Amino acid sequence: MTAIAVLILPASTLGKSKRRPIVMRMVQRFIGCLLAGALNLALLPLLSDDVACILVLCAGVWIGCHVQTDTQGASYVGKQFTIAFLMVFIRDRH
């Protein structure tokens, strides 16, 4: 799934260098997942109240969506941050 998501690029981005857009997408994916993982690692042990968890979840999704709407090239970082944040933050109680 990761390979397909990384390799799907608009044809307009493939110019002379075909590897540069793919490498940039992989770097942005790594940065987004790393940021979300670090934030979750810092926040999850501190949150024991359900209301606080919901507020932090809303804030994390808002941050990721805010970065995702950026037009300067960091939008993919925001998308990966949001996906990773949700995958780690929403966990089973068992």
KEPA-721124 format. One record per residue (C-alpha): residue in three letters; y, z, x. Coordinates in steps of 0.02 Angstrom, whole numbers, padded with zeros to 5 digits, always signed. Example, Ala and Ser with C-alpha at 12.3 -4.5 7.8 and 13.67 -1.06 7.14 Angstrom:
<recs>
ALA-00225+00390+00615
SER-00053+00357+00684
</recs>
This chain:
<recs>
MET+00000+00000+00000
THR+00120+00041+00141
ALA+00089-00125+00227
ILE+00123-00220+00067
ALA+00281-00122+00029
VAL+00347-00147+00205
LEU+00304-00330+00216
ILE+00382-00378+00050
LEU+00554-00436+00099
PRO+00673-00559+00020
ALA+00659-00732+00098
SER+00844-00728+00139
THR+00816-00585+00263
LEU+00693-00685+00365
GLY+00801-00782+00485
LYS+00764-00825+00665
SER+00685-00657+00703
LYS+00546-00621+00578
ARG+00501-00452+00650
ARG+00672-00370+00647
PRO+00682-00347+00457
ILE+00505-00278+00454
VAL+00540-00157+00596
MET+00702-00101+00514
ARG+00611-00069+00351
MET+00477+00031+00441
VAL+00610+00135+00531
GLN+00702+00168+00368
ARG+00540+00219+00284
PHE+00501+00339+00426
ILE+00675+00416+00422
GLY+00672+00439+00232
CYS+00500+00520+00234
LEU+00545+00628+00384
LEU+00704+00692+00302
ALA+00614+00730+00139
GLY+00472+00817+00229
ALA+00590+00923+00333
LEU+00692+00972+00180
ASN+00535+01016+00082
LEU+00465+01114+00227
ALA+00625+01216+00234
LEU+00644+01242+00046
LEU+00470+01267-00025
PRO+00436+01438+00054
LEU+00604+01503-00008
LEU+00581+01452-00190
SER+00475+01564-00299
ASP+00573+01553-00461
ASP+00536+01407-00579
VAL+00720+01383-00624
ALA+00769+01373-00440
CYS+00629+01246-00410
ILE+00693+01136-00551
LEU+00872+01146-00488
VAL+00820+01101-00310
LEU+00711+00960-00377
CYS+00858+00890-00474
ALA+00971+00904-00322
GLY+00846+00817-00208
VAL+00820+00674-00329
TRP+01009+00658-00351
ILE+01035+00650-00163
GLY+00900+00519-00142
CYS+00967+00413-00285
HIS+01144+00430-00219
VAL+01091+00366-00047
GLN+00985+00231-00130
THR+01139+00155-00214
ASP+01225+00135-00044
THR+01267-00045+00000
GLN+01275-00021+00190
GLY+01087-00036+00222
ALA+01030+00143+00198
SER+00969+00113+00021
TYR+00788+00100+00075
VAL+00803+00268+00163
GLY+00861+00343-00003
LYS+00716+00264-00097
GLN+00588+00330+00027
PHE+00672+00500+00030
THR+00661+00512-00159
ILE+00478+00459-00166
ALA+00427+00576-00025
PHE+00530+00720-00097
LEU+00445+00702-00266
MET+00271+00684-00191
VAL+00287+00842-00087
PHE+00394+00948-00202
ILE+00293+00924-00361
ARG+00132+01011-00320
ASP-00013+01089-00409
ARG-00013+01278-00427
HIS-00194+01289-00370
</recs>
